[in-house]
């Protein structure tokens, strides 16, 4: 989807994007505009707050059917691979923003970038899950449920609630945190995900969180090869939650390999799946991985 932007020069070869126009709520920022590398996203860039564009440059004339991409008109944003910085409040009040694609080149993130972006539940990185990133700095600003997808794995961070409670007559306050999601967000070493620390949170997570949240953590770590979560997955019938995932077929195959799903549970999953292509793949999985295959009638479709 082509976009039109206002930008300002940072130096001879780099620019900062100040405003974006398009016909679609799904935005893709190119690596270069007008021969300049897009290095930064300016303060309030996608916010509905008015910004001063008097000293900026328009990439090309805005077509009549384009509109400013801000606030509720933004649902998905993919940043170019050259972006190094996101400015303060860049996505402030983008209440319909669901996903953002950030490059491994990102080195700096401003204050309250995702304030009130409560539907933002997916972050996509263009690098390995074992790479050094600024994910920790990003997660500090997202207290609600969010899944982070890398090119070779995914990890889920549950919601947590934080606030200050008055503990003394002299207006002395103490930070009160509820939810293991906060501690999980601290599990980084030298910019890399600390999987040992993350996994150590699971026992307490099982006491505090909902079954769907626990399953989300467990299934993604299982897909990464962690055997710690197999006992939990074997002990619970969680097949209904699988219907929420895009990679359901890959997950089912892994769960069958680890004896976390039996034939009856797979039958139940097949009966609930509404996508014909996915149902067909699940049927093939059943026939391949269980010795007793079933015969399906046309009513199954």
GURO-133293 format. One record per residue (C-alpha): residue in three letters; chain; x, y, z. Coordinates in nm, 4 decimals. Layout:
N
Ala	A	X	Y	Z $
...
***
This chain:
301
Unk	A	0.0000	0.0000	0.0000 $
Unk	A	0.1556	0.3274	-0.1149 $
Unk	A	0.1743	0.6115	0.1331 $
Unk	A	0.2372	0.9841	0.1252 $
Unk	A	0.4364	1.1449	0.4064 $
Unk	A	0.5557	1.4700	0.5548 $
Unk	A	0.9173	1.4419	0.6626 $
Unk	A	1.2139	1.6438	0.7795 $
Unk	A	1.5818	1.5894	0.7096 $
Unk	A	1.8042	1.4662	0.9903 $
Unk	A	2.1221	1.4894	0.7837 $
Unk	A	2.2312	1.4573	0.4213 $
Unk	A	2.1002	1.1034	0.3765 $
Unk	A	1.8408	1.0469	0.6524 $
Unk	A	1.4900	1.1673	0.7355 $
Unk	A	1.2323	1.1613	1.0120 $
Unk	A	0.8671	1.0834	0.9287 $
Unk	A	0.6255	1.3355	1.0813 $
Unk	A	0.2895	1.2410	0.9288 $
Unk	A	0.1557	0.9619	0.7112 $
Unk	A	-0.1344	0.9612	0.4615 $
Unk	A	-0.2931	0.6591	0.2969 $
Unk	A	-0.6249	0.4958	0.2058 $
Unk	A	-0.5761	0.2010	0.4381 $
Unk	A	-0.5297	0.1482	0.8145 $
Unk	A	-0.2480	-0.0961	0.7355 $
Unk	A	0.0682	0.1093	0.6919 $
Unk	A	0.4084	0.0036	0.5619 $
Unk	A	0.6904	0.2553	0.5967 $
Unk	A	0.9469	0.2059	0.3173 $
Unk	A	1.3189	0.1910	0.3824 $
Unk	A	1.3797	0.4992	0.1670 $
Unk	A	1.1714	0.7982	0.0571 $
Unk	A	1.2887	1.0457	-0.2073 $
Unk	A	1.6318	0.8833	-0.1922 $
Unk	A	1.6655	0.9342	0.1848 $
Unk	A	1.6822	0.6558	0.4428 $
Unk	A	1.3917	0.6634	0.6887 $
Unk	A	1.5705	0.6675	1.0248 $
Unk	A	1.3123	0.8000	1.2705 $
Unk	A	0.9419	0.8184	1.3484 $
Unk	A	0.8701	1.1621	1.4948 $
Unk	A	0.6906	1.2494	1.8184 $
Unk	A	0.3108	1.2064	1.7857 $
Unk	A	0.3544	1.0813	1.4276 $
Unk	A	0.0516	0.8498	1.4328 $
Unk	A	-0.1330	1.0255	1.7124 $
Unk	A	-0.4420	1.2334	1.6343 $
Unk	A	-0.2723	1.5241	1.8105 $
Unk	A	-0.1911	1.8093	1.5735 $
Unk	A	0.1752	1.8445	1.4841 $
Unk	A	0.3654	2.1350	1.3313 $
Unk	A	0.4341	2.0524	0.9666 $
Unk	A	0.5456	2.4013	0.8619 $
Unk	A	0.9114	2.3023	0.8289 $
Unk	A	0.8549	1.9590	0.6790 $
Unk	A	0.8675	1.8307	0.3220 $
Unk	A	0.5797	1.6548	0.1461 $
Unk	A	0.6954	1.3439	-0.0415 $
Unk	A	0.4353	1.3996	-0.3160 $
Unk	A	0.0947	1.5573	-0.3592 $
Unk	A	-0.1654	1.3918	-0.1378 $
Unk	A	-0.4296	1.2153	-0.3539 $
Unk	A	-0.7887	1.3169	-0.2880 $
Unk	A	-0.8824	0.9702	-0.1583 $
Unk	A	-0.6013	0.9643	0.1018 $
Unk	A	-0.6531	1.0540	0.4661 $
Unk	A	-0.4196	1.1170	0.7563 $
Unk	A	-0.3239	0.7922	0.9293 $
Unk	A	-0.3670	0.8736	1.2945 $
Unk	A	-0.5620	0.7679	1.5996 $
Unk	A	-0.8349	0.5165	1.5188 $
Unk	A	-0.7355	0.5068	1.1511 $
Unk	A	-0.4253	0.2994	1.2326 $
Unk	A	-0.4492	-0.0787	1.2766 $
Unk	A	-0.1135	-0.2160	1.1609 $
Unk	A	0.2246	-0.0508	1.1068 $
Unk	A	0.5359	-0.2019	0.9553 $
Unk	A	0.8492	0.0058	1.0023 $
Unk	A	1.1277	0.0006	0.7459 $
Unk	A	1.4550	-0.1771	0.8187 $
Unk	A	1.6475	0.1494	0.8563 $
Unk	A	1.4392	0.2908	1.1427 $
Unk	A	1.6494	0.3494	1.4540 $
Unk	A	1.4192	0.5607	1.6692 $
Unk	A	1.0511	0.5997	1.7580 $
Unk	A	0.9678	0.9348	1.9130 $
Unk	A	0.7611	1.0238	2.2189 $
Unk	A	0.3882	0.9459	2.2007 $
Unk	A	0.4291	0.8265	1.8407 $
Unk	A	0.1202	0.6013	1.8652 $
Unk	A	-0.0621	0.7873	2.1402 $
Unk	A	-0.4343	0.6986	2.1443 $
Unk	A	-0.4138	0.4641	1.8447 $
Unk	A	-0.6866	0.2575	2.0053 $
Unk	A	-0.7333	0.0227	1.7085 $
Unk	A	-0.3646	-0.0543	1.6590 $
Unk	A	-0.3338	-0.4344	1.6701 $
Unk	A	0.0174	-0.5051	1.5507 $
Unk	A	0.3484	-0.3410	1.4805 $
Unk	A	0.6495	-0.4678	1.2895 $
Unk	A	0.9748	-0.3341	1.4299 $
Unk	A	1.3197	-0.3824	1.2768 $
Unk	A	1.6247	-0.5102	1.4584 $
Unk	A	1.7840	-0.1742	1.3716 $
Unk	A	1.5591	-0.0002	1.6282 $
Unk	A	1.7840	0.1371	1.9025 $
Unk	A	1.5751	0.4005	2.0800 $
Unk	A	1.2125	0.4329	2.1860 $
Unk	A	1.0630	0.7463	2.3365 $
Unk	A	0.8247	0.7980	2.6270 $
Unk	A	0.4673	0.6659	2.6303 $
Unk	A	0.4929	0.5557	2.2683 $
Unk	A	0.2018	0.3113	2.2972 $
Unk	A	-0.0108	0.4934	2.5523 $
Unk	A	-0.3756	0.3789	2.5251 $
Unk	A	-0.2961	0.1296	2.2461 $
Unk	A	-0.4790	-0.1386	2.4438 $
Unk	A	-0.5489	-0.3580	2.1389 $
Unk	A	-0.1828	-0.3863	2.0470 $
Unk	A	-0.1269	-0.7576	2.1090 $
Unk	A	0.1358	-0.8517	1.8507 $
Unk	A	0.4887	-0.7244	1.7983 $
Unk	A	0.6853	-0.8661	1.5063 $
Unk	A	1.0646	-0.8581	1.4947 $
Unk	A	1.2678	-0.9233	1.1782 $
Unk	A	1.5441	-1.1095	1.3628 $
Unk	A	1.6112	-1.4212	1.5704 $
Unk	A	1.4547	-1.4579	1.9145 $
Unk	A	1.8124	-1.5073	2.0397 $
Unk	A	1.9257	-1.1667	1.9070 $
Unk	A	2.0013	-0.8548	2.1069 $
Unk	A	1.7124	-0.6058	2.0781 $
Unk	A	1.5434	-0.3257	2.2739 $
Unk	A	1.2399	-0.5456	2.3401 $
Unk	A	1.2690	-0.4910	2.7155 $
Unk	A	1.2367	-0.1143	2.6680 $
Unk	A	0.9315	-0.1685	2.4477 $
Unk	A	0.7639	-0.4041	2.6945 $
Unk	A	0.8035	-0.1547	2.9769 $
Unk	A	0.5425	0.0543	2.7967 $
Unk	A	0.2954	-0.2316	2.7373 $
Unk	A	0.1271	-0.3637	3.0516 $
Unk	A	-0.1416	-0.5675	2.8744 $
Unk	A	-0.1161	-0.9085	2.7031 $
Unk	A	0.1271	-0.9055	2.4121 $
Unk	A	0.2841	-1.1752	2.1951 $
Unk	A	0.6221	-1.1102	2.0353 $
Unk	A	0.6951	-1.3008	1.7150 $
Unk	A	1.0492	-1.3380	1.5838 $
Unk	A	1.1537	-1.5149	1.2631 $
Unk	A	1.2360	-1.8344	1.4553 $
Unk	A	1.0094	-1.8330	1.7587 $
Unk	A	0.7476	-1.6512	1.9660 $
Unk	A	0.7060	-1.5558	2.3306 $
Unk	A	0.4056	-1.4294	2.5268 $
Unk	A	0.4005	-1.1671	2.8016 $
Unk	A	0.0821	-1.1647	3.0158 $
Unk	A	-0.0875	-0.8541	3.1447 $
Unk	A	0.0047	-0.7091	3.4809 $
Unk	A	-0.1417	-0.4318	3.6938 $
Unk	A	0.0738	-0.1695	3.8590 $
Unk	A	0.0003	0.1283	4.0779 $
Unk	A	0.1123	0.3256	4.3787 $
Unk	A	-0.0432	0.2720	4.7229 $
Unk	A	-0.0135	0.5253	5.0036 $
Unk	A	0.1714	0.3612	5.2928 $
Unk	A	0.2217	0.6512	5.5304 $
Unk	A	0.0658	0.9756	5.6536 $
Unk	A	0.3336	1.1855	5.4854 $
Unk	A	0.2113	1.0858	5.1375 $
Unk	A	0.4652	0.8083	5.1094 $
Unk	A	0.3796	0.5711	4.8258 $
Unk	A	0.4915	0.2205	4.7390 $
Unk	A	0.4714	0.0571	4.3987 $
Unk	A	0.2259	-0.2335	4.3991 $
Unk	A	0.2516	-0.4852	4.1128 $
Unk	A	-0.0019	-0.7610	4.0499 $
Unk	A	0.0665	-1.0260	3.7897 $
Unk	A	0.3658	-1.2386	3.6967 $
Unk	A	0.3770	-1.0609	3.3615 $
Unk	A	0.5818	-0.7834	3.5224 $
Unk	A	0.8574	-1.0190	3.6377 $
Unk	A	0.8595	-1.1932	3.3004 $
Unk	A	0.9243	-0.8581	3.1334 $
Unk	A	1.2411	-0.8194	3.3411 $
Unk	A	1.3947	-1.1427	3.2078 $
Unk	A	1.6642	-1.0093	2.9767 $
Unk	A	2.0427	-1.0279	2.9793 $
Unk	A	2.2454	-0.7901	2.7643 $
Unk	A	1.9410	-0.7208	2.5486 $
Unk	A	1.8631	-1.0889	2.4902 $
Unk	A	1.5673	-1.2854	2.6256 $
Unk	A	1.6647	-1.4708	2.9439 $
Unk	A	1.4664	-1.7908	2.8918 $
Unk	A	1.5751	-1.9442	3.2225 $
Unk	A	1.4418	-1.6455	3.4127 $
Unk	A	1.1241	-1.6392	3.2052 $
Unk	A	1.0593	-2.0106	3.2607 $
Unk	A	1.1167	-1.9714	3.6350 $
Unk	A	0.8032	-1.7552	3.6481 $
Unk	A	0.5779	-2.0370	3.5276 $
Unk	A	0.5060	-2.2001	3.8640 $
Unk	A	0.3680	-1.8814	4.0127 $
Unk	A	0.1939	-1.7960	3.6866 $
Unk	A	-0.0079	-2.1181	3.7210 $
Unk	A	-0.1421	-1.9952	4.0551 $
Unk	A	-0.2280	-1.6407	3.9482 $
Unk	A	-0.3420	-1.6479	3.5871 $
Unk	A	-0.6276	-1.7850	3.3782 $
Unk	A	-0.6007	-2.1184	3.2009 $
Unk	A	-0.5951	-1.9499	2.8595 $
Unk	A	-0.3038	-1.7267	2.9654 $
Unk	A	-0.1082	-2.0213	3.1076 $
Unk	A	-0.1668	-2.2189	2.7899 $
Unk	A	-0.0454	-1.9274	2.5754 $
Unk	A	0.2838	-1.9181	2.7644 $
Unk	A	0.3214	-2.2957	2.7634 $
Unk	A	0.2413	-2.3668	2.3979 $
Unk	A	0.4819	-2.1033	2.2640 $
Unk	A	0.7641	-2.2280	2.4856 $
Unk	A	0.6891	-2.5867	2.3831 $
Unk	A	0.7124	-2.4807	2.0181 $
Unk	A	1.0569	-2.3431	2.1034 $
Unk	A	1.1609	-2.6859	2.2318 $
Unk	A	1.1264	-2.6341	2.6067 $
Unk	A	1.0349	-2.9635	2.7776 $
Unk	A	0.9458	-2.7933	3.1072 $
Unk	A	0.5898	-2.7307	2.9909 $
Unk	A	0.5075	-3.0847	2.8761 $
Unk	A	0.3717	-3.2075	3.2154 $
Unk	A	0.1303	-2.9145	3.2343 $
Unk	A	0.0094	-2.9613	2.8780 $
Unk	A	-0.0375	-3.3356	2.9312 $
Unk	A	-0.2403	-3.2777	3.2468 $
Unk	A	-0.4893	-3.0335	3.0960 $
Unk	A	-0.7366	-3.0611	2.8083 $
Unk	A	-0.6657	-2.7294	2.6429 $
Unk	A	-0.7596	-2.8107	2.2829 $
Unk	A	-1.0284	-2.5411	2.2714 $
Unk	A	-0.7625	-2.2705	2.3044 $
Unk	A	-0.5802	-2.3989	1.9968 $
Unk	A	-0.8582	-2.2701	1.7747 $
Unk	A	-0.7367	-1.9151	1.8464 $
Unk	A	-0.3941	-1.9667	1.6879 $
Unk	A	-0.2843	-1.9220	1.3269 $
Unk	A	-0.0267	-2.2006	1.3439 $
Unk	A	-0.2735	-2.4504	1.4859 $
Unk	A	-0.1570	-2.7377	1.2618 $
Unk	A	0.2076	-2.7031	1.3640 $
Unk	A	0.1077	-2.6803	1.7285 $
Unk	A	-0.1137	-2.9879	1.7078 $
Unk	A	0.1648	-3.1876	1.5458 $
Unk	A	0.4023	-3.0922	1.8268 $
Unk	A	0.1443	-3.1700	2.0956 $
Unk	A	0.0808	-3.5131	1.9449 $
Unk	A	0.4550	-3.5835	1.9318 $
Unk	A	0.4813	-3.5037	2.3019 $
Unk	A	0.1664	-3.7049	2.3879 $
Unk	A	-0.0170	-3.3938	2.5038 $
Unk	A	-0.3158	-3.4595	2.2767 $
Unk	A	-0.4869	-3.7955	2.2333 $
Unk	A	-0.7076	-3.9213	1.9534 $
Unk	A	-1.0358	-3.8173	2.1189 $
Unk	A	-0.9120	-3.4624	2.1842 $
Unk	A	-0.8010	-3.4319	1.8229 $
Unk	A	-1.1443	-3.5499	1.7076 $
Unk	A	-1.3004	-3.2773	1.9200 $
Unk	A	-1.0653	-3.0193	1.7728 $
Unk	A	-1.1484	-3.1292	1.4186 $
Unk	A	-1.5210	-3.1045	1.4856 $
Unk	A	-1.4856	-2.7443	1.6110 $
Unk	A	-1.2545	-2.6159	1.3365 $
Unk	A	-1.4528	-2.4127	1.0799 $
Unk	A	-1.1750	-2.3622	0.8238 $
Unk	A	-1.2018	-2.6447	0.5673 $
Unk	A	-0.8317	-2.6373	0.4757 $
Unk	A	-0.7224	-2.6540	0.8402 $
Unk	A	-0.9702	-2.9338	0.9119 $
Unk	A	-0.8317	-3.1328	0.6199 $
Unk	A	-0.4743	-3.0933	0.7471 $
Unk	A	-0.5808	-3.1979	1.0966 $
Unk	A	-0.7509	-3.5068	0.9548 $
Unk	A	-0.4333	-3.5945	0.7671 $
Unk	A	-0.2356	-3.5486	1.0888 $
Unk	A	-0.4698	-3.7854	1.2688 $
Unk	A	-0.4426	-4.0516	0.9991 $
Unk	A	-0.0646	-4.0197	0.9974 $
Unk	A	0.0058	-4.0043	1.3701 $
Unk	A	-0.2554	-4.2364	1.5185 $
Unk	A	-0.2697	-4.6010	1.4237 $
Unk	A	-0.6508	-4.6082	1.4140 $
Unk	A	-0.7813	-4.3640	1.1586 $
Unk	A	-1.1424	-4.2648	1.1369 $
Unk	A	-1.3724	-4.2453	0.8398 $
Unk	A	-1.5289	-3.9069	0.7775 $
Unk	A	-1.8546	-3.8455	0.5987 $
Unk	A	-1.9486	-3.5473	0.3881 $
Unk	A	-2.1368	-3.4126	0.6917 $
Unk	A	-1.7976	-3.3353	0.8508 $
Unk	A	-1.7492	-3.0664	0.5896 $
***
